[in-house]
Amino acid sequence: MYRIPLSKPSYTAYADEVCEAVNKVIRSGFIAQGKVTEEFEQRIAEYTGCRYTVAVSSGTAGLFLCLKACGIGPGDEVITTPFSFIASTNVIVHTGAKPVFVDIDRDTYNMDVRYKPALIDPRKTKAILPVDVFGNPIDTNYWLYGADKDNEDNYRYYPGIIIDSCESFGSKMDRPFTACVYAAYPNKQLTTGEGGIIVTNNKSIAEYCQAQRNQGRKKGDQWLESSYIGYNYRMTDMQASMGLVQLDHWDEILKKRLHVYEGYLKKLPEKIIQYPKLNNSNNSLEMFSPFVFTVEVPNRDKVMQHMLSQGIECKPYFPAIHLQKPYRDMGYHEGMFPVAELVSSRTLALPFFTDMSESEVDFACSVLKDAIKETC
């Protein structure tokens, strides 16, 4: 056991309410996908302002279904980032399409949108899958308009934009997208244990995903009849009941998480330790829902071992996708995406969770500073 763990679920302060909500579902006898899941979807739609919400078994399942809904398959290419959890690229490969990596922005860690002119091939590129890294929403307006919004030439090609927002529930930005997917894993801002949430304003995408999560059964299909060859990607009412409790306390949860994040910022000024800038002009926390708190440090692995020895759980975040074995086997290698590789070698995730106390933040920062002095 660590003195300070890397993460804790956001529902811990409301555990009694969560237990009551789950028990209510269990006692009802209707424990699979049903009315509670529908209520959860409706609440998410209201919060995000999107017309359609589809709850699924994981964020990975949601991304995969969205790509399939856009017709992505063998022979297609999907632009994405090498600096993310590997699932965001795996789903592209699972469709039979080819991931086309672009390097990341050094300041925000998000995909560098300036690569657009060289990479989009109207014959092959059918979608862009950007990632809101560490909860920092990427500005997809660049993919639609380019640098000059008044230049009509920028409107000639507009592939589907499937945003991996699995780390950014609660972060908001006015930006175009075809579909957006949140995750509800235990370390996320809002958790249902496992789970994912698709949001879209596209009716056909929503209906496709609703059917495919349930063995291909469309609304109106007879019992045990299916219109598609589908999957079992359903969320259960037990899971959805957990999410509803957190939505009831969402303002408080977000406020607490921002307080922890700001605590780190005050105690770890950027002149000492580098961390990503938010994807807005003034690096403001407004409209931001933090997922983790990461720092960049030299001798990252030695710093990490020192902190672990003091009972503070911390981990590297992220290993570059293109340098992991499955993608090395496809021909990727060092030097292809130098910014992502540099950031990957230096980034360390510190303990971060909703009910983290000020004294825990103080201790983590103190040990980190000592570790840097001793190892760098």
Residue frames relative to the residue before (quaternion, step in Angstrom):
aa qw qx qy qz dx dy dz
M 1.0000 0.0000 0.0000 0.0000 0.00 0.00 0.00
Y 0.3332 -0.7377 0.5551 0.1916 3.53 -0.98 0.88
R 0.5682 -0.5803 0.4583 0.3611 3.54 -1.17 0.60
I 0.7629 0.0543 -0.0366 0.6432 3.55 1.10 -0.76
P 0.2852 -0.7748 0.5369 0.1735 3.65 -0.51 1.10
L 0.6370 -0.5380 0.3912 0.3895 3.53 -1.26 0.38
S 0.8105 -0.0755 0.0807 0.5752 3.60 0.95 -0.81
K 0.1055 -0.7404 0.6574 0.0927 3.51 -1.40 0.29
P 0.5731 -0.5905 0.4207 0.3818 3.63 -1.06 0.54
S 0.5603 -0.6439 0.4195 0.3089 3.56 -1.10 0.72
Y 0.6432 0.5600 -0.3318 0.4031 3.62 1.16 -0.37
T 0.3971 0.7718 -0.4578 0.1926 3.62 1.22 -0.22
A 0.6749 0.4879 -0.3031 0.4632 3.60 0.98 -0.76
Y 0.7396 0.3481 -0.1930 0.5427 3.58 1.26 -0.37
A 0.1988 0.8414 -0.4859 0.1282 3.57 1.24 0.50
D 0.6378 0.5297 -0.3397 0.4440 3.60 0.98 -0.77
E 0.6562 0.4995 -0.3078 0.4745 3.58 1.00 -0.81
V 0.6324 0.5283 -0.3285 0.4616 3.56 1.03 -0.79
C 0.6546 0.5118 -0.3123 0.4605 3.58 0.91 -0.89
E 0.6510 0.5136 -0.3113 0.4643 3.56 0.99 -0.85
A 0.6645 0.5081 -0.3026 0.4568 3.58 0.96 -0.89
V 0.6692 0.4836 -0.2995 0.4781 3.58 0.94 -0.87
N 0.6459 0.5229 -0.3194 0.4553 3.58 0.97 -0.84
K 0.6126 0.5492 -0.3482 0.4492 3.56 1.06 -0.73
V 0.6493 0.4978 -0.3112 0.4835 3.57 0.99 -0.81
I 0.6553 0.5162 -0.3196 0.4493 3.59 0.88 -0.90
R 0.6832 0.4876 -0.2904 0.4596 3.58 0.91 -0.89
S 0.6093 0.5748 -0.3564 0.4140 3.59 1.13 -0.55
G 0.4235 -0.7098 0.4606 0.3237 3.57 1.16 -0.56
F 0.6689 0.4314 -0.2877 0.5326 3.60 1.30 -0.15
I 0.0486 0.8715 -0.4812 0.0814 3.56 0.21 1.29
A 0.6209 0.5326 -0.3548 0.4526 3.62 1.19 -0.33
Q 0.7673 -0.3145 0.2391 0.5051 3.61 -1.19 -0.38
G 0.2365 0.7782 -0.5456 0.2019 3.55 -0.70 1.09
K 0.8530 -0.1636 0.1180 0.4814 3.55 -1.14 -0.71
V 0.6388 0.5216 -0.3423 0.4502 3.61 1.00 -0.73
T 0.6282 0.5164 -0.3298 0.4795 3.58 1.03 -0.73
E 0.6325 0.5256 -0.3282 0.4647 3.58 1.01 -0.77
E 0.6442 0.5083 -0.3218 0.4723 3.59 1.01 -0.80
F 0.6297 0.5315 -0.3228 0.4657 3.58 1.00 -0.83
E 0.6522 0.5097 -0.3105 0.4674 3.58 0.93 -0.87
Q 0.6561 0.5166 -0.3137 0.4519 3.57 0.94 -0.84
R 0.6514 0.5122 -0.3118 0.4649 3.57 0.99 -0.84
I 0.6470 0.5039 -0.3217 0.4733 3.59 0.99 -0.77
A 0.6277 0.5349 -0.3323 0.4576 3.59 1.00 -0.82
E 0.6579 0.5076 -0.3058 0.4648 3.58 0.95 -0.86
Y 0.6783 0.5015 -0.2952 0.4487 3.56 0.95 -0.87
T 0.7481 0.4064 -0.2202 0.4761 3.57 0.90 -0.92
G 0.4084 -0.7216 0.4668 0.3076 3.57 1.19 -0.46
C 0.5116 0.6278 -0.4286 0.4006 3.59 1.23 0.36
R 0.5666 -0.6343 0.4127 0.3259 3.57 -1.10 0.66
Y 0.8210 0.1743 -0.0464 0.5417 3.56 0.93 -0.89
T 0.0415 -0.7707 0.6359 0.0025 3.53 -1.10 0.83
V 0.0673 -0.7877 0.6123 0.0034 3.56 -0.94 0.94
A 0.2239 -0.7781 0.5754 0.1153 3.59 -0.55 1.18
V 0.0328 -0.8062 0.5899 -0.0314 3.56 -0.88 1.00
S 0.7233 -0.4964 0.2970 0.3771 3.55 -1.34 0.14
S 0.8001 -0.0392 0.0316 0.5977 3.61 1.18 -0.40
G 0.6238 -0.5141 0.4175 0.4151 3.54 -1.27 0.24
T 0.6065 0.5626 -0.3433 0.4448 3.57 1.06 -0.75
A 0.6487 0.5087 -0.3088 0.4744 3.57 0.95 -0.92
G 0.6514 0.5322 -0.3141 0.4402 3.57 0.98 -0.84
L 0.6623 0.4971 -0.3065 0.4694 3.58 0.92 -0.88
F 0.6456 0.5261 -0.3172 0.4537 3.56 0.95 -0.88
L 0.6751 0.4925 -0.3029 0.4582 3.60 0.87 -0.92
C 0.6443 0.5222 -0.3298 0.4510 3.59 1.00 -0.77
L 0.6374 0.5107 -0.3300 0.4733 3.58 0.99 -0.76
K 0.6593 0.4975 -0.3039 0.4749 3.57 0.95 -0.88
A 0.6343 0.5379 -0.3275 0.4485 3.59 1.02 -0.77
C 0.6855 0.4518 -0.2694 0.5034 3.58 1.18 -0.58
G 0.5647 -0.6490 0.3616 0.3594 3.57 1.29 0.20
I 0.3647 0.7453 -0.4890 0.2691 3.59 1.22 0.32
G 0.1888 0.7852 -0.5677 0.1599 3.57 -0.89 0.97
P 0.8027 -0.2757 0.1971 0.4908 3.59 -1.25 -0.27
G 0.7681 0.3224 -0.2692 0.4834 3.55 -0.98 0.94
D 0.6298 0.5243 -0.3326 0.4668 3.57 1.25 -0.30
E 0.2431 -0.7359 0.6081 0.1721 3.54 -1.34 0.31
V 0.1192 -0.7747 0.6191 0.0492 3.54 -1.11 0.77
I 0.3311 -0.7498 0.5430 0.1827 3.57 -0.72 1.09
T 0.1403 0.7916 -0.5821 0.1218 3.58 -0.88 0.92
T 0.5609 -0.6189 0.4556 0.3078 3.54 -1.36 -0.04
P 0.4025 -0.7020 0.5232 0.2671 3.61 -1.10 0.59
F 0.6714 0.4613 -0.2921 0.5011 3.61 1.28 -0.15
S 0.4703 0.6104 -0.4736 0.4265 3.53 0.10 1.39
F 0.6066 -0.4486 0.4536 0.4745 3.54 -1.31 -0.16
I 0.6112 -0.6344 0.3394 0.3299 3.55 -0.90 0.98
A 0.5372 0.6541 -0.3986 0.3532 3.61 1.16 -0.53
S 0.6381 0.5603 -0.3449 0.3999 3.60 0.99 -0.73
T 0.6874 0.4093 -0.2745 0.5335 3.58 1.22 -0.42
N 0.5882 0.5955 -0.3682 0.4047 3.58 1.02 -0.74
V 0.6557 0.5299 -0.3328 0.4225 3.59 0.91 -0.86
I 0.6050 0.5452 -0.3562 0.4581 3.58 1.12 -0.60
V 0.6675 0.4947 -0.2932 0.4730 3.55 0.91 -0.95
H 0.6330 0.5501 -0.3347 0.4298 3.60 0.99 -0.79
T 0.6500 0.4975 -0.3300 0.4703 3.62 1.11 -0.50
G 0.5352 -0.6058 0.4128 0.4197 3.57 1.24 -0.40
A 0.5554 0.6092 -0.3857 0.4143 3.58 1.32 -0.07
K 0.4648 -0.6657 0.5151 0.2746 3.55 -1.34 0.22
P 0.3398 -0.7164 0.5613 0.2373 3.62 -0.86 0.89
V 0.1379 -0.7523 0.6389 0.0822 3.56 -1.02 0.86
F 0.2262 -0.8118 0.5276 0.1069 3.56 -0.30 1.27
V 0.0560 -0.7315 0.6739 0.0872 3.52 -1.27 0.57
D 0.5623 -0.6282 0.4205 0.3353 3.54 -1.09 0.69
I 0.5170 -0.6724 0.4548 0.2716 3.55 -1.28 0.33
D 0.5654 -0.5587 0.4866 0.3625 3.52 -1.34 0.32
R 0.4963 -0.7005 0.4267 0.2845 3.59 -0.74 1.02
D 0.7046 0.4758 -0.2750 0.4488 3.59 1.02 -0.70
T 0.8040 0.3253 -0.1510 0.4744 3.60 0.79 -1.01
Y 0.3616 -0.7332 0.4725 0.3293 3.60 1.27 -0.51
N 0.5391 0.5994 -0.4175 0.4192 3.60 1.21 -0.02
M 0.6865 -0.4698 0.3577 0.4244 3.55 -1.28 0.36
D 0.4267 -0.7100 0.5031 0.2464 3.56 -0.91 0.95
V 0.2958 -0.8090 0.4850 0.1509 3.56 -0.21 1.29
R 0.5462 0.6357 -0.4013 0.3695 3.61 1.19 -0.29
Y 0.5695 0.6060 -0.3810 0.4041 3.59 1.25 -0.17
K 0.3785 0.7881 -0.4402 0.2047 3.58 1.26 -0.21
P 0.7089 0.4875 -0.3287 0.3896 3.68 0.55 -0.98
A 0.7157 0.4741 -0.2683 0.4371 3.60 0.95 -0.77
L 0.7608 0.4505 -0.2041 0.4203 3.56 1.08 -0.64
I 0.6462 0.5301 -0.3535 0.4201 3.58 0.98 -0.63
D 0.0437 -0.7718 0.6337 -0.0290 3.53 -0.75 1.17
P 0.3808 -0.7667 0.4624 0.2310 3.62 -0.27 1.20
R 0.6319 0.5462 -0.3415 0.4309 3.59 1.13 -0.49
K 0.8077 0.2663 -0.1118 0.5139 3.59 1.06 -0.71
T 0.6965 0.4897 -0.2916 0.4360 3.57 0.90 -0.91
K 0.0702 -0.8398 0.5382 -0.0159 3.55 -0.42 1.23
A 0.8104 0.0529 -0.0273 0.5829 3.62 1.18 -0.26
I 0.2430 -0.7011 0.6459 0.1796 3.48 -1.39 0.34
L 0.0924 -0.7913 0.6035 0.0329 3.56 -0.87 0.96
P 0.0131 -0.8100 0.5857 -0.0250 3.60 0.11 1.26
V 0.2949 -0.7572 0.5629 0.1511 3.56 -1.23 0.50
D 0.3495 -0.6939 0.5886 0.2232 3.57 -1.04 0.85
V 0.1689 -0.8431 0.5027 0.0893 3.57 0.27 1.28
F 0.8575 0.0058 -0.0627 0.5106 3.56 -0.87 1.09
G 0.7010 -0.4737 0.2613 0.4647 3.58 1.14 0.62
N 0.5407 0.6282 -0.3862 0.4047 3.57 1.32 -0.04
P 0.3023 -0.8001 0.4812 0.1920 3.65 -0.19 1.19
I 0.3478 -0.7352 0.5478 0.1958 3.55 -0.90 0.97
D 0.4170 -0.7164 0.5070 0.2364 3.56 -1.00 0.86
T 0.1779 -0.8288 0.5254 0.0731 3.58 -0.10 1.29
N 0.4097 0.6977 -0.4881 0.3273 3.60 1.20 0.02
Y 0.6081 0.5716 -0.3567 0.4198 3.59 1.07 -0.64
W 0.6605 0.5066 -0.3195 0.4528 3.56 1.04 -0.71
L 0.6695 0.4751 -0.2958 0.4885 3.56 1.17 -0.51
Y 0.8278 0.2751 -0.1019 0.4782 3.54 0.73 -1.11
G 0.3448 -0.6921 0.5503 0.3151 3.58 1.00 -0.72
A 0.7539 -0.3883 0.2659 0.4585 3.56 -1.24 -0.24
D 0.7614 0.3107 -0.1583 0.5465 3.58 1.14 -0.65
K 0.2562 -0.8109 0.5097 0.1303 3.58 -0.19 1.27
D 0.6701 0.5061 -0.3002 0.4525 3.59 1.21 -0.40
N 0.5783 0.5869 -0.3739 0.4258 3.57 1.28 -0.08
E 0.3787 -0.7658 0.4738 0.2137 3.58 -0.42 1.21
D 0.5475 0.6214 -0.4047 0.3877 3.61 1.15 -0.45
N 0.6203 0.5696 -0.3392 0.4192 3.57 1.14 -0.54
Y 0.6489 0.5404 -0.3147 0.4334 3.59 1.21 -0.26
R 0.4936 0.7243 -0.4049 0.2603 3.59 1.21 -0.23
Y 0.8100 0.1003 -0.0651 0.5742 3.59 1.04 -0.58
Y 0.0433 0.8116 -0.5727 0.1070 3.52 -0.64 1.15
P 0.1274 -0.8151 0.5613 0.0655 3.62 0.06 1.22
G 0.6530 -0.5069 0.3784 0.4165 3.56 -1.27 0.27
I 0.2060 -0.7635 0.6011 0.1154 3.55 -1.06 0.76
I 0.0331 -0.7763 0.6287 -0.0315 3.56 -0.51 1.25
I 0.1607 -0.8267 0.5331 0.0807 3.60 -0.26 1.21
D 0.2886 -0.7044 0.6240 0.1764 3.52 -0.98 0.96
S 0.0379 0.8037 -0.5862 0.0945 3.53 -0.16 1.37
C 0.2205 0.8300 -0.4903 0.1485 3.55 1.21 0.53
E 0.7381 0.3669 -0.2237 0.5201 3.59 1.20 -0.43
S 0.7313 0.4814 -0.2269 0.4266 3.60 1.16 0.02
F 0.2335 0.7681 -0.5693 0.1772 3.62 1.00 0.60
G 0.7590 0.3293 -0.2713 0.4919 3.56 -0.80 1.05
S 0.6037 0.5004 -0.3664 0.5009 3.60 1.21 -0.35
K 0.1170 -0.8254 0.5515 0.0281 3.56 -0.89 0.88
M 0.1172 0.7531 -0.6409 0.0918 3.52 -1.14 0.80
D 0.4039 -0.6886 0.5474 0.2510 3.55 -1.01 0.85
R 0.2752 0.7664 -0.5142 0.2694 3.58 -0.15 1.29
P 0.4913 -0.6651 0.4663 0.3143 3.60 -1.06 0.60
F 0.1566 0.7606 -0.6259 0.0715 3.56 -1.19 0.62
T 0.4864 -0.6328 0.5169 0.3095 3.51 -1.28 0.44
A 0.7507 -0.1470 0.1127 0.6341 3.53 1.05 -0.89
C 0.1835 -0.7623 0.6161 0.0752 3.52 -1.24 0.58
V 0.1405 -0.8142 0.5618 0.0417 3.59 -0.91 0.89
Y 0.1639 -0.7575 0.6276 0.0736 3.55 -0.94 1.03
A 0.2648 -0.7349 0.5958 0.1864 3.55 -1.24 0.44
A 0.2128 -0.7861 0.5713 0.1016 3.55 -1.20 0.59
Y 0.1799 0.7869 -0.5517 0.2099 3.56 1.03 0.92
P 0.6974 -0.5191 0.2790 0.4077 3.66 -1.09 0.52
N 0.7152 0.4426 -0.2811 0.4622 3.64 1.05 -0.57
K 0.5254 0.6516 -0.4082 0.3644 3.60 1.25 -0.03
Q 0.7098 -0.4607 0.3187 0.4271 3.56 -1.31 0.30
L 0.7599 0.0883 -0.0339 0.6431 3.55 1.10 -0.80
T 0.0710 -0.8379 0.5412 0.0026 3.58 -0.72 1.01
T 0.1269 -0.7425 0.6492 0.1056 3.50 -1.27 0.59
G 0.6562 -0.4704 0.2901 0.5138 3.57 1.26 0.47
E 0.6796 -0.1929 0.1514 0.6914 3.50 0.83 -1.15
G 0.3803 0.7413 -0.5012 0.2335 3.57 -1.12 0.39
G 0.0951 -0.7722 0.6250 0.0639 3.50 -1.33 0.37
I 0.2062 -0.7796 0.5851 0.0860 3.56 -1.20 0.55
I 0.1758 -0.7711 0.6069 0.0780 3.56 -0.66 1.15
V 0.0172 -0.7735 0.6330 0.0253 3.58 -0.96 0.85
T 0.1241 0.7846 -0.5932 0.1306 3.56 -0.97 0.89
N 0.3444 -0.7000 0.5772 0.2414 3.54 -1.31 0.32
N 0.5582 0.5996 -0.3669 0.4408 3.55 1.36 0.10
K 0.3874 -0.7624 0.4735 0.2107 3.57 -0.42 1.24
S 0.6718 0.5077 -0.3183 0.4355 3.61 0.87 -0.87
I 0.6329 0.5136 -0.3323 0.4746 3.58 1.05 -0.73
A 0.6491 0.5192 -0.3186 0.4557 3.58 0.93 -0.88
E 0.6867 0.4808 -0.2940 0.4591 3.59 0.85 -0.93
Y 0.6213 0.5303 -0.3406 0.4655 3.59 1.03 -0.73
C 0.6942 0.4751 -0.2798 0.4627 3.59 0.84 -0.98
Q 0.6175 0.5418 -0.3435 0.4551 3.59 1.05 -0.72
A 0.6845 0.4713 -0.2845 0.4779 3.57 0.97 -0.84
Q 0.7080 0.4951 -0.2778 0.4200 3.56 0.79 -0.99
R 0.6155 0.5362 -0.3647 0.4479 3.61 1.08 -0.55
N 0.7538 0.3510 -0.1615 0.5316 3.58 1.22 -0.52
Q 0.6951 -0.5104 0.2601 0.4344 3.55 0.79 1.16
G 0.6846 -0.5263 0.2852 0.4160 3.57 1.08 0.71
R 0.4835 0.6815 -0.4302 0.3416 3.59 1.23 0.27
K 0.2582 -0.7654 0.5748 0.1309 3.56 -0.68 1.14
K 0.6070 -0.5014 0.4437 0.4282 3.53 -1.27 0.27
G 0.7518 0.3423 -0.2745 0.4923 3.55 -0.82 1.01
D 0.5259 0.6050 -0.4271 0.4184 3.58 1.23 -0.25
Q 0.5131 -0.6282 0.4855 0.3261 3.56 -1.12 0.66
W 0.6849 -0.4870 0.3526 0.4116 3.54 -1.28 0.45
L 0.8462 0.0947 -0.1362 0.5064 3.56 -0.89 1.09
E 0.5760 0.5255 -0.4058 0.4769 3.60 1.24 0.34
S 0.1327 -0.8024 0.5804 0.0412 3.57 -1.07 0.80
S 0.3826 -0.7158 0.5420 0.2180 3.54 -1.14 0.73
Y 0.7728 0.2139 -0.1189 0.5856 3.59 1.23 -0.47
I 0.4653 -0.5570 0.5686 0.3873 3.51 -1.39 0.03
G 0.0220 -0.8718 0.4866 -0.0519 3.54 -0.09 1.30
Y 0.4871 -0.6377 0.5265 0.2807 3.51 -1.36 -0.40
N 0.3832 -0.6567 0.5714 0.3089 3.54 -1.31 0.05
Y 0.1893 0.7855 -0.5542 0.2001 3.56 0.05 1.34
R 0.2948 0.7988 -0.4839 0.2023 3.58 1.08 0.65
M 0.3190 -0.6637 0.6323 0.2408 3.51 -1.35 0.42
T 0.3782 -0.7317 0.5167 0.2339 3.60 -1.01 0.71
D 0.6191 -0.5388 0.4196 0.3877 3.56 -1.26 0.36
M 0.5834 0.5649 -0.3796 0.4431 3.59 1.11 -0.57
Q 0.6633 0.4895 -0.3000 0.4800 3.57 0.95 -0.87
A 0.6701 0.5184 -0.3033 0.4362 3.56 0.86 -0.98
S 0.6156 0.5548 -0.3524 0.4347 3.60 1.05 -0.70
M 0.6086 0.5375 -0.3474 0.4690 3.59 1.10 -0.65
G 0.6689 0.5108 -0.2954 0.4521 3.56 0.95 -0.90
L 0.6347 0.5444 -0.3347 0.4345 3.58 1.01 -0.78
V 0.6232 0.5298 -0.3462 0.4594 3.60 1.00 -0.75
Q 0.6779 0.4822 -0.3014 0.4660 3.59 0.90 -0.85
L 0.6192 0.5262 -0.3509 0.4654 3.59 1.04 -0.64
D 0.5989 0.5581 -0.3550 0.4514 3.60 1.11 -0.63
H 0.7665 0.3044 -0.1543 0.5441 3.59 1.15 -0.66
W 0.2849 0.8297 -0.4628 0.1276 3.55 1.26 0.22
D 0.6349 0.5353 -0.3512 0.4325 3.62 0.87 -0.81
E 0.6643 0.4951 -0.2968 0.4749 3.56 1.00 -0.84
I 0.6352 0.5302 -0.3296 0.4548 3.60 0.96 -0.85
L 0.6825 0.4838 -0.2941 0.4622 3.58 0.83 -0.95
K 0.6354 0.5305 -0.3282 0.4551 3.59 0.99 -0.81
K 0.6547 0.5106 -0.3099 0.4633 3.58 0.96 -0.86
R 0.6749 0.5001 -0.3041 0.4494 3.58 0.88 -0.90
L 0.6415 0.5069 -0.3201 0.4787 3.58 1.02 -0.74
H 0.6211 0.5439 -0.3392 0.4509 3.58 1.07 -0.73
V 0.6478 0.4996 -0.3140 0.4819 3.59 0.99 -0.83
Y 0.6508 0.5253 -0.3095 0.4524 3.57 0.94 -0.92
E 0.6720 0.4887 -0.2906 0.4745 3.57 0.92 -0.92
G 0.5938 0.5686 -0.3595 0.4415 3.58 1.12 -0.65
Y 0.6503 0.4968 -0.3085 0.4848 3.56 0.99 -0.81
L 0.6485 0.5333 -0.3291 0.4321 3.59 0.90 -0.89
K 0.6686 0.5102 -0.3004 0.4500 3.59 0.98 -0.85
K 0.7531 0.4083 -0.2081 0.4720 3.57 0.98 -0.86
L 0.7519 0.2788 -0.1683 0.5732 3.57 1.26 -0.31
P 0.1028 -0.8265 0.5504 0.0578 3.61 0.38 1.17
E 0.6146 -0.6097 0.3685 0.3388 3.53 -1.07 0.82
K 0.5926 0.5742 -0.3842 0.4141 3.61 1.09 -0.47
I 0.6725 0.4436 -0.2900 0.5166 3.58 1.27 -0.33
I 0.8069 0.0483 0.0388 0.5874 3.56 0.88 -1.01
Q 0.3406 -0.7588 0.5230 0.1864 3.56 -0.83 0.98
Y 0.0467 0.7713 -0.6334 0.0419 3.55 -1.08 0.81
P 0.6467 -0.5670 0.3239 0.3942 3.61 -1.11 0.49
K 0.4056 -0.6765 0.5624 0.2480 3.50 -1.22 0.70
L 0.5126 -0.6318 0.4773 0.3320 3.55 -1.11 0.65
N 0.5261 -0.6720 0.4400 0.2794 3.51 -1.17 0.70
N 0.5714 0.5166 -0.4498 0.4520 3.54 0.60 1.20
S 0.7156 -0.5216 0.2698 0.3782 3.54 -1.23 0.48
N 0.8021 0.2767 -0.1441 0.5093 3.61 1.00 -0.68
N 0.4684 -0.7042 0.4276 0.3193 3.60 1.26 0.34
S 0.2921 0.7939 -0.4797 0.2331 3.57 1.13 0.72
L 0.4604 -0.6832 0.4988 0.2694 3.56 -1.15 0.70
E 0.4471 0.6945 -0.4573 0.3297 3.58 1.25 -0.11
M 0.8310 0.1399 -0.1674 0.5117 3.55 -0.93 1.02
F 0.5683 0.5922 -0.3765 0.4297 3.61 1.25 0.31
S 0.1150 -0.7718 0.6234 0.0506 3.56 -1.01 0.90
P 0.2519 -0.8263 0.4785 0.1578 3.62 0.00 1.23
F 0.3073 -0.7440 0.5722 0.1567 3.51 -1.12 0.84
V 0.7754 -0.0560 0.0691 0.6252 3.57 0.87 -1.01
F 0.2880 -0.6906 0.6024 0.2780 3.55 -1.32 -0.04
T 0.0351 -0.8142 0.5790 -0.0250 3.54 -0.61 1.16
V 0.1413 -0.7529 0.6351 0.0987 3.53 -1.27 0.52
E 0.3107 -0.6946 0.6058 0.2325 3.53 -1.31 0.37
V 0.0568 0.8017 -0.5904 0.0739 3.55 -0.78 1.03
P 0.4767 -0.6167 0.5232 0.3444 3.59 -1.15 0.53
N 0.8058 0.1918 -0.1692 0.5341 3.58 -1.17 0.52
R 0.0182 0.8726 -0.4877 0.0212 3.55 1.03 0.86
D 0.6987 0.4888 -0.2937 0.4319 3.59 0.80 -0.96
K 0.6399 0.5035 -0.3268 0.4798 3.61 1.07 -0.68
V 0.6192 0.5265 -0.3333 0.4779 3.57 1.05 -0.77
M 0.6513 0.5255 -0.3099 0.4512 3.56 0.93 -0.91
Q 0.6690 0.5012 -0.3093 0.4534 3.61 0.87 -0.89
H 0.6234 0.5302 -0.3366 0.4658 3.59 1.04 -0.70
M 0.6795 0.4852 -0.2950 0.4645 3.58 0.89 -0.90
L 0.6314 0.5279 -0.3323 0.4608 3.58 1.01 -0.78
S 0.6492 0.5266 -0.3181 0.4472 3.58 1.01 -0.78
Q 0.6901 0.4431 -0.2638 0.5079 3.57 1.26 -0.43
G 0.6102 -0.6096 0.3302 0.3834 3.58 1.26 0.30
I 0.5652 0.5739 -0.3931 0.4435 3.57 1.22 0.40
E 0.2962 -0.7746 0.5325 0.1696 3.56 -0.49 1.18
C 0.1445 0.7592 -0.6213 0.1290 3.57 -0.90 0.97
K 0.1140 -0.8116 0.5727 0.0178 3.55 -1.13 0.64
P 0.5515 -0.5707 0.4750 0.3801 3.61 -1.22 0.44
Y 0.0062 0.7969 -0.6024 0.0449 3.59 -1.03 0.82
F 0.6797 -0.4563 -0.5622 0.1173 1.82 -0.97 2.30
P 0.4603 -0.5704 0.5507 0.3994 3.60 -1.22 0.18
A 0.5302 -0.6450 0.4386 0.3323 3.60 -0.88 0.92
I 0.5109 -0.6836 0.4302 0.2944 3.57 -0.80 1.03
H 0.7032 0.4966 -0.2931 0.4159 3.58 0.81 -0.96
L 0.6845 0.4566 -0.2906 0.4883 3.60 1.24 -0.24
Q 0.5097 0.6003 -0.4447 0.4268 3.59 1.25 0.22
K 0.7209 -0.5268 0.2434 0.3790 3.54 -1.09 0.83
P 0.6767 0.4948 -0.3460 0.4214 3.67 0.71 -0.88
Y 0.7283 0.4235 -0.2427 0.4810 3.58 1.03 -0.75
R 0.5452 0.5493 -0.4019 0.4895 3.58 1.20 -0.34
D 0.6406 0.5335 -0.3186 0.4510 3.56 1.05 -0.79
M 0.6574 0.4861 -0.3107 0.4848 3.58 1.24 -0.38
G 0.6732 -0.5257 0.2867 0.4339 3.59 1.29 0.01
Y 0.5008 0.6357 -0.4456 0.3828 3.60 1.22 0.05
H 0.0002 -0.8106 0.5841 -0.0404 3.59 -1.11 0.65
E 0.7135 -0.4318 0.3331 0.4398 3.55 -1.34 0.13
G 0.7661 0.3831 -0.2864 0.4293 3.51 -1.17 0.69
M 0.5545 0.6330 -0.3952 0.3684 3.58 1.22 -0.24
F 0.7863 0.0915 -0.0226 0.6106 3.59 1.07 -0.79
P 0.1634 -0.8788 0.4395 0.0886 3.56 0.51 1.25
V 0.6419 0.5150 -0.3516 0.4462 3.61 0.98 -0.68
A 0.6544 0.5016 -0.3130 0.4713 3.58 0.90 -0.88
E 0.6583 0.5124 -0.3102 0.4559 3.58 0.98 -0.83
L 0.6411 0.5174 -0.3237 0.4654 3.60 0.99 -0.78
V 0.6809 0.4817 -0.2908 0.4688 3.57 0.83 -1.01
S 0.6391 0.5442 -0.3221 0.4377 3.57 0.98 -0.84
S 0.6902 0.4893 -0.2773 0.4553 3.58 1.04 -0.74
R 0.7518 0.4146 -0.1924 0.4753 3.58 1.22 -0.45
T 0.6438 0.5912 -0.3152 0.3698 3.58 1.15 -0.55
L 0.0562 -0.7877 0.6131 -0.0216 3.54 -1.00 0.99
A 0.2790 -0.7506 0.5771 0.1603 3.58 -0.86 0.99
L 0.2516 -0.7675 0.5790 0.1115 3.55 -0.86 1.07
P 0.6705 -0.4659 0.3539 0.4561 3.62 -1.18 0.26
F 0.1441 0.7795 -0.5962 0.1271 3.56 -0.90 0.95
F 0.2780 0.7368 -0.5827 0.2008 3.57 -0.72 1.09
T 0.7374 -0.4907 0.2590 0.3851 3.52 -1.25 0.60
D 0.8036 0.2762 -0.1301 0.5110 3.59 0.81 -0.97
M 0.2621 0.7624 -0.5390 0.2441 3.55 1.10 0.68
S 0.3733 -0.7608 0.4914 0.2009 3.57 -0.78 1.03
E 0.6437 -0.5230 0.3915 0.3985 3.55 -1.26 0.38
S 0.6452 0.5162 -0.3290 0.4572 3.59 1.01 -0.75
E 0.6281 0.5215 -0.3391 0.4675 3.61 1.08 -0.64
V 0.6297 0.5115 -0.3273 0.4845 3.58 1.03 -0.76
D 0.6411 0.5339 -0.3187 0.4498 3.58 0.95 -0.91
F 0.6832 0.4905 -0.2908 0.4561 3.57 0.87 -0.96
A 0.6455 0.5199 -0.3224 0.4572 3.59 0.94 -0.87
C 0.6687 0.4949 -0.2992 0.4673 3.58 0.94 -0.86
S 0.6445 0.5297 -0.3201 0.4490 3.59 0.97 -0.84
V 0.6750 0.4780 -0.2929 0.4797 3.57 0.90 -0.91
L 0.6253 0.5388 -0.3429 0.4485 3.60 1.00 -0.76
K 0.6613 0.4990 -0.3092 0.4670 3.60 0.89 -0.89
D 0.6404 0.5088 -0.3235 0.4758 3.60 1.00 -0.80
A 0.6452 0.5343 -0.3231 0.4403 3.56 1.00 -0.86
I 0.6484 0.5167 -0.3151 0.4619 3.56 1.00 -0.83
K 0.6473 0.5215 -0.3198 0.4547 3.60 0.98 -0.84
E 0.7248 0.4615 -0.2436 0.4498 3.56 0.96 -0.86
T 0.7892 0.3505 -0.1652 0.4764 3.57 1.06 -0.67
C 0.7320 0.4244 -0.2391 0.4763 3.60 1.13 -0.42
